[in-house]
């Protein structure tokens, strides 16, 4: 193929919020499918807070993106050339395609990239990056396996209107829990209550989280699913019940710090309440993704579950779109549209 592939590469390790000079925009020929591999046209990319951590050098659950490498990102697309028996031209697929228009995947890279076929009858392509994708898997297993909610318990989730938070709250409701969200802004709070069925939502921008927890969690908090860290985590720790479970999924309030990360000062509440705080990484449940997809898709068909995406169009808008995550400008799961279906 003579088509040009546009790519966005990491040019420098960001200090604080990523800026334009941290990225380089490059082009190159697409080529054909590698022997035994496939060539994918990328249609949508997932923009996630975890991407900020992937830009940092240092030990983590996944190697950092190297300087000069195409920025890591999960996506969905269409197979446009194949030399692999398991994939045909026209198949819709998902995988870690990177921030680019085309992704050539050699046979040895198929498993590391996580290349799998997806069924668009189960959900739209953006939904395969949200409720049926990594955020949905994170929420489903993080809540059910680590949080272990029981019917009648109170579940609190921060970042409630975001990709992970909206799934956590809905799954908790399906499991019979009282669900209280924490989100930024009246519109987001109204959305998670009126559209997603949360019992209440605390606006951390418009009021006191401490007062909101007293009002909406009078019996305390049994499960806290944390996506933001910082002061909100500290505040929730003052309201937890005995044997509470705190699920550490993310800490978006801390990702762009130029000073040391602020840990919880109220951690002794874990001791007093014999509570548990545990971190989660979605890849630990990779062999069970199919289970979650099947259940969430069934809930969507039954009208018990909603999936909201915020779609930004244009590969070149990746840097500005990514920054939306850290200002709270997105409403729902943030998705970058690279090409039309």
C-alpha positions in Angstrom: 0.0 0.0 0.0 1.1 3.5 -0.8 -1.1 5.2 1.9 0.6 7.4 4.4 0.3 6.6 8.1 0.2 9.5 10.5 1.5 8.8 14.0 2.0 10.7 17.2 5.1 9.8 19.2 6.4 10.6 22.6 9.1 13.3 22.2 9.9 14.0 25.9 8.9 12.9 29.3 6.3 15.4 30.6 6.9 17.5 33.6 3.4 18.1 35.0 0.6 18.3 32.4 1.8 17.1 29.0 2.4 20.0 26.6 2.7 20.2 22.8 6.5 19.9 22.8 6.2 16.5 24.5 4.8 15.1 21.2 6.1 14.7 17.7 3.8 14.2 14.7 5.3 11.9 12.1 4.3 10.2 8.8 5.5 7.2 7.0 4.3 4.6 4.4 1.8 2.1 5.6 3.1 -1.0 3.8 1.2 -4.3 3.7 0.3 -6.9 6.3 3.4 -8.7 7.7 3.9 -12.4 6.9 1.6 -14.2 9.2 0.2 -10.9 10.5 -2.5 -8.3 9.8 -2.9 -4.7 8.9 -5.5 -2.7 10.9 -7.1 0.6 10.0 -7.6 2.4 13.3 -11.1 3.9 13.7 -11.3 4.9 17.4 -8.7 5.2 20.2 -9.3 5.1 23.9 -8.0 8.1 26.0 -7.4 7.1 29.6 -5.8 8.6 32.7 -3.5 5.7 32.9 -1.7 7.0 29.7 -0.1 9.7 31.9 1.6 7.1 33.9 2.9 5.3 30.8 4.8 8.4 29.9 6.9 8.3 33.0 10.2 6.6 33.3 10.4 4.1 36.1 9.1 0.8 37.4 5.4 0.1 37.0 2.9 -2.6 36.0 3.8 -2.0 32.4 7.0 -0.7 30.7 7.0 3.0 29.9 6.5 4.3 26.4 10.0 4.9 25.0 11.1 8.3 23.7 10.5 8.3 20.0 7.9 5.5 20.2 4.3 5.7 19.0 2.2 6.6 22.0 0.5 3.6 23.5 -3.3 3.5 23.3 -6.0 0.9 23.0 -8.3 1.1 20.0 -10.7 -0.5 17.7 -10.5 -0.8 13.9 -11.0 -2.9 10.8 -8.6 -5.5 9.3 -7.8 -4.2 5.8 -5.1 -6.8 4.9 -4.4 -10.2 6.5 -1.9 -13.0 6.2 -3.2 -14.7 9.3 -5.7 -17.6 9.3 -7.5 -16.3 12.3 -8.4 -12.8 10.9 -10.1 -11.9 7.7 -10.3 -8.6 5.8 -13.3 -6.7 7.2 -13.1 -8.1 10.7 -13.6 -5.6 13.4 -10.9 -5.9 16.1 -9.6 -4.3 19.2 -6.1 -4.1 20.6 -3.2 -1.8 21.7 -2.8 -0.1 18.3 -1.2 3.1 19.4 -1.9 6.7 18.4 -1.7 6.2 14.6 -3.9 5.7 11.6 -2.7 2.2 10.7 -1.2 -0.6 12.8 0.8 -3.4 11.2 0.9 -6.4 13.6 3.4 -9.2 13.1 2.4 -12.7 14.3 4.6 -12.6 17.4 2.9 -9.3 18.4 -0.7 -10.5 18.1 -0.9 -11.7 21.7 1.1 -8.8 23.3 -1.1 -6.3 21.3 -4.2 -8.1 22.6 -5.6 -8.4 19.1 -9.1 -9.9 19.3 -12.2 -9.8 17.1 -15.2 -7.8 18.4 -18.9 -8.2 17.8 -20.5 -4.9 16.9 -23.9 -6.5 17.6 -23.0 -6.3 21.3 -22.3 -2.6 21.2 -21.0 0.3 19.1 -17.3 0.7 18.4 -17.0 3.5 21.0 -18.8 1.2 23.5 -16.1 -1.4 22.9 -13.7 1.2 24.3 -15.9 1.9 27.2 -18.3 -0.5 28.9 -17.2 -3.4 26.8 -13.5 -2.4 26.8 -10.8 -1.8 29.3 -12.7 0.7 31.5 -15.7 -1.7 31.7 -13.4 -4.6 32.5 -11.6 -2.5 35.2 -14.8 -1.5 36.8 -16.4 -5.0 36.6 -13.6 -7.0 38.1 -12.3 -4.3 40.4 -15.7 -3.9 42.0 -16.9 -7.5 42.1 -13.6 -9.3 42.8 -11.7 -6.8 44.9 -14.6 -4.6 46.3 -16.8 -7.7 46.9 -20.0 -5.7 47.4 -23.0 -7.3 49.1 -26.6 -6.4 48.6 -27.7 -3.6 50.9 -24.1 -2.2 51.4 -23.2 1.4 50.5 -20.7 1.8 47.6 -19.1 5.1 46.9 -17.2 5.8 43.6 -15.2 8.9 42.7 -14.9 10.0 39.1 -18.5 8.7 38.9 -19.3 10.2 35.5 -16.1 8.9 33.9 -15.5 5.7 32.0 -14.8 3.5 35.0 -17.0 5.2 37.5 -20.2 5.0 35.4 -19.8 1.2 35.1 -18.9 0.7 38.8 -22.0 2.5 39.9 -24.3 0.7 37.6 -22.9 -2.8 38.4 -23.2 -2.0 42.1 -26.9 -1.0 41.7 -27.5 -4.2 39.7 -26.0 -6.1 42.7 -28.4 -4.5 45.1 -26.2 -1.8 46.7 -26.8 1.8 47.6 -24.6 3.8 45.3 -23.2 7.3 45.9 -21.1 9.0 43.3 -18.6 11.8 43.5 -18.2 14.0 40.4 -17.3 17.5 39.3 -20.1 19.7 38.4 -23.9 19.7 38.7 -24.5 18.4 35.2 -22.3 15.3 35.8 -24.0 14.7 39.1 -27.5 14.9 37.6 -26.4 12.6 34.9 -25.3 9.8 37.2 -28.4 10.0 39.3 -31.1 10.6 36.6 -29.6 8.6 33.7 -27.4 5.9 35.4 -29.6 5.3 38.5 -27.2 6.2 41.3 -28.9 7.0 44.6 -27.0 10.3 45.1 -24.0 12.2 43.8 -21.7 14.6 45.6 -20.4 17.6 43.6 -16.8 18.1 44.8 -16.6 21.4 42.8 -19.8 22.9 44.3 -19.7 21.7 47.9 -18.1 19.8 50.7 -17.3 16.1 50.1 -17.3 15.6 53.8 -20.7 17.1 54.3 -22.0 15.1 51.2 -20.8 11.8 52.7 -22.5 12.6 56.0 -25.8 13.4 54.2 -25.8 10.6 51.7 -24.0 7.8 53.6 -25.5 8.1 57.1 -24.6 4.4 57.8 -21.0 4.8 56.5 -19.2 3.5 53.5 -18.7 -0.2 52.9 -16.9 -0.1 49.5 -15.0 2.8 48.1 -13.9 2.6 44.5 -11.2 5.3 44.1 -10.3 6.9 40.8 -8.9 10.2 42.0 -6.8 9.9 45.1 -5.7 13.0 47.1 -8.0 14.8 49.4 -11.1 12.9 48.3 -9.6 9.6 49.3 -8.5 11.1 52.6 -12.0 12.3 53.3 -13.8 9.0 52.4 -11.4 7.2 54.8 -13.0 9.1 57.7 -16.4 7.6 56.8 -15.6 3.9 56.2 -17.3 1.1 58.1 -15.7 -1.9 59.8 -14.4 -4.4 57.2 -14.7 -1.8 54.5 -13.0 -2.4 51.2 -11.1 0.4 49.4 -10.3 -0.3 45.7 -7.4 1.8 44.4 -8.0 2.0 40.7 -6.4 5.4 39.9 -5.3 8.7 41.3 -6.0 11.3 38.6 -5.6 14.2 41.0 -1.9 13.2 41.4 -0.8 12.2 37.9 0.6 15.6 36.9 2.2 16.5 40.2 5.6 18.1 40.0 5.9 17.5 43.8 5.8 14.1 45.5 2.5 12.2 45.3 0.3 13.0 48.3 -0.7 9.7 50.1 -3.6 9.3 52.5 -3.0 10.8 55.9 -6.0 9.1 57.3 -4.7 5.6 56.6 -5.0 4.6 60.3 -8.7 4.4 59.7 -7.9 1.1 58.0 -6.5 -0.2 61.2 -9.3 1.1 63.5 -12.0 -0.4 61.1 -10.1 -3.5 60.2 -10.5 -2.4 56.6 -8.7 -3.3 53.5 -7.1 -1.1 50.7 -6.1 -2.9 47.6 -4.8 -1.8 44.2 -6.0 -3.3 41.0 -4.7 -3.7 37.4 -7.2 -4.8 34.8 -4.8 -7.1 33.0 -4.9 -9.5 35.9 -8.3 -10.6 34.7 -7.6 -10.8 31.0 -8.6 -14.5 30.8 -12.1 -13.6 32.1 -12.9 -10.5 29.9 -15.4 -12.6 27.9 -17.5 -13.1 31.1 -17.7 -9.4 31.8 -18.5 -8.5 28.2 -21.3 -11.1 28.1 -22.9 -9.8 31.3 -22.6 -6.1 30.5 -23.9 -6.6 26.9 -26.9 -8.5 28.3 -27.6 -5.7 30.8 -27.4 -3.1 28.0 -29.9 -5.1 25.9 -32.2 -5.4 28.9 -32.1 -1.6 29.4 -30.4 -2.0 32.8 -27.1 -0.4 31.8 -26.1 2.7 29.9 -22.8 3.6 28.2 -21.9 7.2 27.6 -19.0 8.3 25.4 -17.5 11.7 24.7 -16.0 11.6 21.2 -13.4 14.0 19.9 -12.6 13.8 16.1 -9.2 13.9 14.5 -5.9 12.2 15.2 -4.2 15.5 15.3 -6.3 16.6 18.3 -4.9 13.8 20.5 -2.7 16.2 22.7 -5.6 18.6 23.4 -8.1 15.7 23.9 -5.8 13.9 26.3 -5.5 17.1 28.4 -9.3 17.1 28.8 -9.0 14.1 31.1 -7.1 16.1 33.7 -9.3 19.2 33.7 -12.5 17.2 33.8 -13.7 18.6 30.5 -14.9 15.3 29.2 -18.3 14.0 30.0 -18.3 10.2 29.8 -15.7 8.0 28.4 -13.2 10.0 26.3 -12.7 8.5 22.8 -10.7 9.9 19.8 -12.3 9.2 16.4 -9.5 8.6 13.9 -11.5 7.5 10.8 -15.1 6.8 9.8 -16.4 3.3 10.1 
